């Protein structure tokens, strides 16, 4: 086995492949070696590898636009297309070796498809590799000094160090983004455990309360804490007073979210906005539920106690509505609404992934035209068209097959239509929700403050009268 074949065998793509499978694939591979700044492919001219994927065994391959603007870079164990594709909203014109020794192996698309269908692990690895290229490309597009960096690399003798340093910085930023995603995933696990604990706590309180309501002989707290003697389930008993105190305490704790938002926005506190928001919602739900139990379901009257109850119920209702609206507007760590172009970038990423799967770029463009054809421009028009979305996708799928696109490619295009259509609905709904949320918060906040005030007044009066 030659040194180059040994490198290929040890690469991430092939190292877990059985020996027999690797021996069958090897004759189909085309191995190429490139020197520094040498063109790997000129995509509009070179058609030899149009139906192949390039896979970097060692070195780097730089993606350049027609005006030599850097759009991306594939490093060791990453792919690039052998035909026209786009990154960061620009067409990749040529691929250039960005290393003293770049070793590339070209793999037929059929081989990749076969390996993906045979192994879920392989398919996931391909998805991960593509995501890394896309994320790095996004970082490069945000780098205003990228063009100068490439020019310095080509012109200067020490340019290789310049480029290596630049790629290192881009990769570091990408890894930091991955770490942020990992922290978000960890946060979701934490929130899930908080909700589980809350459900167990509420379940315990509910079991005791409903036992006292329906059959006091089933109540169990008094067996361990005699102070909470078994009595009628009604306002004024020791158990119901405890429920009221706990409920009001949880509602007061919801105010902590206000201070967290203020601290993040004004004093740049390193706190997690999303975790604070989830705790705010959790405490609000638990507190409101305990207050309702505290009343023993006597919920009609005209005094301070009932006014506090009404404020609590209205507050939780407005909170639910506000949360529904705000869930359509993703929030950043500072609580600022994410801009619509983030959603459009998600849509663009979806289209670029489709490019990897469709065999003909022109047919892909045709599918985009079919996507936009006949779609309503109004919000309510989109809502009423939704039930016909499945039929529309089937119709377009048939049309794409008529254009010569294969069964699998047409299915991918139909899926793209559904997702892009849904994304456009989401964007339009987001625009409306953005305005609605601001107005709704002007209702929810004063009601929350009224709940705190009326609850405190109720406790003071009950204490004094008692």
C-alpha positions in Angstrom: 0.0 0.0 0.0 1.5 3.4 -1.1 1.8 6.3 1.3 -1.0 8.2 -0.3 -3.4 5.2 -0.2 -2.4 4.7 3.4 -3.4 8.3 4.1 -6.7 7.7 2.4 -7.3 4.6 4.4 -6.7 6.4 7.7 -8.9 9.4 6.8 -12.1 9.8 8.8 -14.3 8.9 5.9 -12.7 5.5 5.2 -11.1 4.4 8.5 -14.2 2.5 9.8 -15.0 1.0 6.4 -14.5 -2.8 6.2 -11.4 -3.8 4.3 -13.5 -5.6 1.6 -15.7 -2.5 1.0 -12.6 -0.2 0.8 -11.0 -2.5 -1.8 -14.1 -2.3 -3.9 -14.3 1.5 -3.7 -10.6 2.2 -4.2 -10.6 1.6 -8.0 -13.4 4.2 -8.4 -11.4 6.9 -6.6 -9.3 9.5 -8.4 -6.3 10.8 -6.3 -4.9 14.2 -7.1 -2.0 16.2 -5.6 -1.8 20.0 -5.7 0.9 22.5 -4.8 0.5 25.9 -3.1 -1.9 28.3 -5.0 -2.5 25.8 -7.7 -6.1 25.6 -9.0 -7.9 22.4 -7.9 -10.9 23.1 -10.2 -12.3 25.9 -12.3 -15.9 24.9 -11.9 -17.3 26.5 -15.1 -14.6 24.9 -17.3 -13.6 21.6 -15.6 -16.3 19.0 -16.1 -14.3 15.9 -15.3 -15.4 15.8 -11.7 -18.9 17.3 -12.1 -20.5 14.2 -10.7 -18.0 13.7 -7.9 -17.3 14.9 -4.4 -13.8 16.2 -3.6 -12.5 15.0 -0.2 -9.5 16.6 1.4 -7.1 14.0 2.7 -4.4 16.6 3.7 -3.9 20.3 3.2 -6.6 22.9 2.5 -8.8 23.9 -0.5 -10.0 27.5 -0.7 -13.3 28.4 -2.3 -13.1 31.6 -4.4 -15.8 33.7 -6.1 -15.4 35.1 -9.7 -13.8 38.2 -8.2 -11.4 36.1 -6.1 -13.3 36.8 -2.8 -12.8 33.9 -0.3 -16.1 32.2 0.4 -15.0 29.2 2.3 -12.3 26.6 3.0 -12.3 22.9 3.2 -9.7 21.5 5.6 -8.6 17.9 6.3 -11.5 15.4 6.2 -13.9 17.7 4.6 -15.8 17.8 1.2 -16.4 20.1 -1.7 -18.5 19.7 -4.8 -17.0 19.0 -8.2 -19.7 21.2 -9.9 -21.0 24.7 -9.4 -22.4 25.5 -6.0 -22.8 28.6 -3.8 -21.8 29.7 -0.3 -22.6 32.8 1.7 -25.0 33.9 -1.1 -22.2 33.9 -3.8 -21.3 31.4 -6.5 -18.0 29.5 -6.0 -16.0 30.0 -9.3 -12.8 28.1 -8.6 -11.1 26.0 -6.0 -7.5 26.6 -5.1 -4.9 24.7 -3.0 -4.1 26.7 0.1 -1.3 24.5 1.4 2.2 23.4 0.4 0.9 19.9 -0.1 -2.8 19.3 -0.7 -4.0 15.7 -1.3 -7.5 15.3 -2.7 -9.5 12.2 -3.6 -12.5 12.6 -5.9 -15.3 10.2 -5.0 -18.2 9.5 -7.4 -21.5 10.7 -6.1 -23.0 7.2 -6.4 -20.4 5.9 -3.9 -21.4 8.6 -1.4 -25.1 7.9 -1.9 -24.5 4.2 -1.5 -22.5 4.6 1.7 -25.1 7.1 3.1 -28.0 4.7 2.5 -26.1 1.8 4.0 -25.1 3.5 7.2 -26.9 6.1 9.4 -23.6 6.8 11.1 -22.0 7.7 7.7 -25.0 9.9 6.7 -24.7 11.8 10.0 -21.0 12.3 9.4 -21.7 13.8 6.0 -24.3 16.1 7.5 -21.8 17.2 10.2 -19.0 17.8 7.6 -21.3 19.9 5.5 -22.5 21.9 8.5 -18.9 22.7 9.4 -18.2 24.0 5.9 -21.3 26.1 6.0 -20.6 27.6 9.5 -17.0 28.4 8.5 -18.2 30.1 5.3 -20.6 32.2 7.3 -17.7 33.4 9.6 -15.5 34.1 6.5 -18.3 36.2 5.0 -18.3 38.3 8.2 -14.6 38.8 8.1 -13.9 42.2 6.4 -10.1 41.5 6.2 -10.5 38.1 4.5 -9.6 39.4 1.0 -6.5 41.2 2.2 -5.5 38.0 4.1 -5.7 35.9 0.9 -3.8 38.6 -1.1 -1.0 38.7 1.6 -0.8 34.9 1.5 -0.3 34.8 -2.3 2.1 37.7 -2.5 4.3 37.3 0.6 6.9 34.7 1.4 5.5 34.2 4.9 2.0 34.1 3.5 1.5 30.5 4.6 1.8 31.5 8.2 -0.7 34.3 7.6 -3.2 31.9 6.1 -2.6 29.3 8.7 -3.2 31.9 11.4 -6.4 33.2 9.7 -7.8 29.7 9.2 -7.0 29.0 12.9 -8.9 32.1 14.0 -11.9 31.1 11.8 -11.9 27.6 13.2 -11.6 28.9 16.8 -14.7 31.0 16.2 -16.5 28.0 14.7 -15.6 25.8 17.8 -16.9 28.6 20.1 -20.2 28.5 18.2 -20.3 24.8 18.7 -19.6 25.2 22.4 -22.5 27.8 22.6 -24.8 25.2 21.0 -23.6 22.6 23.5 -24.4 25.0 26.4 -27.8 25.6 24.9 -28.4 21.8 24.8 -27.2 21.5 28.4 -29.6 24.3 29.3 -32.5 22.4 27.8 -31.6 19.4 29.9 -31.5 21.6 33.1 -34.9 23.2 32.2 -36.3 19.7 31.6 -35.2 18.6 35.1 -36.6 21.7 36.6 -40.0 21.0 35.0 -39.9 17.4 36.3 -39.2 18.5 39.8 -42.0 21.1 39.5 -44.4 18.4 38.3 -43.5 16.1 41.2 -43.9 19.0 43.7 -47.3 20.0 42.3 -48.4 16.4 42.2 -47.6 16.0 45.9 -49.4 19.2 46.8 -52.4 18.2 44.6 -52.6 14.7 46.1 -52.8 16.1 49.6 -55.2 18.9 48.7 -57.7 16.7 46.8 -57.5 14.0 49.5 -58.6 16.7 52.0 -61.4 17.8 49.6 -62.8 14.4 48.8 -61.9 12.0 51.6 -59.8 13.3 54.5 -58.9 9.8 55.5 -56.5 9.7 52.5 -54.6 12.8 53.6 -51.1 12.0 54.7 -49.2 15.2 55.6 -50.8 15.4 59.1 -49.4 11.9 59.9 -45.9 13.4 59.7 -46.5 17.0 60.6 -49.4 17.2 63.1 -49.5 21.0 62.9 -51.3 20.6 59.5 -54.3 18.8 61.1 -56.9 17.3 58.9 -59.6 19.8 58.5 -62.1 20.9 55.9 -60.5 22.0 52.6 -61.4 25.6 52.7 -59.8 29.1 53.0 -58.5 29.8 56.5 -57.4 26.3 57.4 -53.7 25.8 58.2 -53.1 23.7 55.0 -54.8 26.3 52.8 -52.9 29.2 54.4 -49.7 27.3 53.7 -50.8 27.0 50.0 -51.4 30.7 49.9 -48.0 31.6 51.4 -46.2 29.2 49.0 -48.2 30.5 46.0 -47.5 34.1 46.7 -43.8 33.4 47.4 -43.5 31.7 43.9 -45.3 34.7 42.3 -42.9 37.1 44.0 -40.0 35.1 42.7 -41.2 35.6 39.2 -40.1 39.2 39.6 -36.5 38.0 39.5 -36.8 37.8 35.7 -37.3 41.5 35.6 -34.0 42.2 37.5 -32.2 39.6 35.3 -33.3 41.4 32.1 -32.3 44.8 33.6 -28.9 43.4 34.7 -28.1 41.8 31.3 -29.2 44.9 29.3 -27.8 47.7 31.5 -25.0 46.1 33.6 -24.0 43.3 31.2 -24.4 40.5 33.8 -23.2 37.1 32.6 -26.6 35.5 33.2 -28.6 33.1 31.0 -31.7 34.9 29.8 -33.4 31.7 28.5 -32.9 29.9 31.8 -34.3 33.0 33.7 -37.3 33.1 31.4 -38.1 29.4 31.9 -37.8 29.8 35.7 -40.1 32.9 35.4 -42.7 30.8 33.5 -42.3 27.8 35.9 -42.8 29.9 39.1 -45.7 31.8 37.5 -47.6 28.5 36.8 -46.8 26.9 40.1 -47.7 30.1 42.1 -51.0 30.6 40.2 -52.0 27.0 40.7 -51.2 27.1 44.5 -53.2 30.3 44.8 -56.2 28.6 43.2 -55.9 25.7 45.6 -55.5 28.2 48.5 -59.1 29.5 47.7 -60.4 25.9 47.8 -62.1 26.8 44.5 -64.2 29.6 46.1 -63.5 32.0 43.3 -66.3 34.6 43.3 -66.6 37.6 45.6 -65.7 41.3 45.8 -62.9 42.0 48.3 -59.2 42.3 48.3 -58.6 38.6 48.5 -60.7 38.0 45.3 -59.2 40.9 43.5 -55.8 39.5 44.1 -57.1 36.1 42.8 -58.5 37.8 39.7 -55.3 39.6 39.1 -53.4 36.3 39.4 -55.6 34.6 36.9 -55.5 37.4 34.4 -51.7 37.6 34.9 -51.2 33.9 34.1 -53.5 34.1 31.1 -51.7 37.2 29.7 -48.4 35.4 30.4 -49.5 32.3 28.4 -50.5 34.5 25.5 -47.3 36.5 25.7 -45.2 33.4 25.8 -47.1 31.9 22.8 -46.3 35.1 20.9 -42.7 35.4 22.1 -42.0 31.7 21.2 -42.4 32.7 17.6 -39.7 35.3 18.1 -36.5 33.6 19.2 -34.7 35.6 21.9 -31.0 36.1 22.2 -29.0 36.1 25.4 -29.7 39.8 25.9 -33.4 39.3 25.3 -33.4 41.1 22.0 -35.5 39.7 19.2 -33.6 37.8 16.6 -33.7 39.6 13.2 -35.6 38.1 10.3 -32.4 37.7 8.3 -31.5 34.8 10.6 -34.5 32.9 9.5 -33.7 33.8 5.9 -30.2 32.4 6.5 -31.8 29.2 7.7 -33.8 29.1 4.5 -30.7 29.7 2.4 -28.9 26.9 4.2 -31.8 24.6 3.4 -31.5 25.5 -0.3 -27.7 25.0 -0.3 -28.1 21.6 1.2 -30.6 20.7 -1.5 -27.9 21.6 -4.1 -25.8 18.8 -2.7 -28.6 16.3 -3.4 -29.9 17.5 -6.7 -27.9 16.3 -9.7 -28.6 19.2 -12.0 -28.1 22.8 -10.9 -30.4 24.2 -13.6 -33.2 21.9 -12.5 -32.7 23.1 -9.0 -33.2 26.7 -10.2 -36.3 25.6 -12.0 -37.6 24.0 -8.7 -37.0 27.4 -7.0 -39.2 29.1 -9.6 -41.9 26.5 -9.0 -41.7 27.1 -5.3 -42.4 30.9 -5.7 -45.1 30.4 -8.4 -48.6 31.1 -7.1 -47.7 31.5 -3.4 -49.9 34.2 -1.7 -48.1 37.3 -0.6 -50.5 37.9 2.3 -50.4 36.5 5.8 -54.0 35.2 5.8 -53.6 33.9 2.2 -50.8 31.7 3.5 -52.9 30.5 6.4 -55.8 29.4 4.1 -53.4 27.8 1.6 -51.8 25.6 4.2 -54.3 22.6 3.9 -53.4 22.4 0.2 -49.7 22.4 0.8 -49.3 18.6 0.6 -51.2 18.4 -2.7 -49.1 21.3 -4.0 -45.9 19.4 -3.1 -47.1 16.3 -4.9 -47.9 18.4 -8.0 -44.5 20.0 -8.1 -42.8 16.7 -7.4 -44.5 15.3 -10.5 -43.5 18.4 -12.5 -39.9 18.0 -11.5 -39.9 14.4 -12.5 -41.2 15.5 -15.9 -38.2 17.8 -16.2 -35.9 14.8 -15.9 -35.2 14.8 -12.2 -35.0 11.3 -10.6 -37.4 10.0 -8.0 -35.1 10.8 -5.0 -34.2 14.2 -6.3 -37.8 15.2 -6.9 -38.7 14.0 -3.4 -36.0 16.3 -2.0 -37.2 19.2 -4.0 -40.8 18.6 -2.8 -39.5 18.5 0.8 -37.7 21.8 0.1 -40.9 23.4 -1.2 -42.8 22.4 2.0 -40.0 23.7 4.3 -39.5 26.9 2.3 -43.3 27.6 2.2 -43.5 27.0 6.0 -40.5 29.3 6.5 -42.2 32.1 4.6 -45.3 31.6 6.8 -43.1 31.8 9.9 -41.4 35.0 8.7 -44.7 36.7 8.0 -46.2 35.5 11.3 -43.0 36.8 13.0 -43.4 40.2 11.6 -47.0 40.4 13.0 -46.0 38.9 16.3 -43.1 41.3 16.8 -45.6 44.2 17.0 -48.2 42.2 19.0 -45.7 41.2 21.7 -44.7 44.8 22.5 -48.3 45.8 22.9 -49.1 42.7 24.9 -46.3 43.2 27.4 -47.9 46.6 28.3 -50.9 44.6 29.5 -49.0 41.7 31.3 -46.6 43.8 33.3 -49.0 46.1 35.2 -51.3 43.1 35.9 -48.3 41.3 37.4 -47.4 44.3 39.6 -51.1 44.5 40.7 -50.9 40.9 41.7 -47.9 41.5 43.9 -49.5 44.6 45.5 -53.0 43.1 46.1 -51.5 39.8 47.4 -49.3 41.8 49.9 -52.3 43.9 51.0 -54.4 40.7 51.4 -51.7 39.1 53.6 -51.4 42.3 55.7 -55.2 42.6 56.3 -55.6 39.0 57.1 -52.7 39.1 59.6 -54.1 42.3 61.3 -57.7 41.0 61.4 -56.6 37.6 62.7 
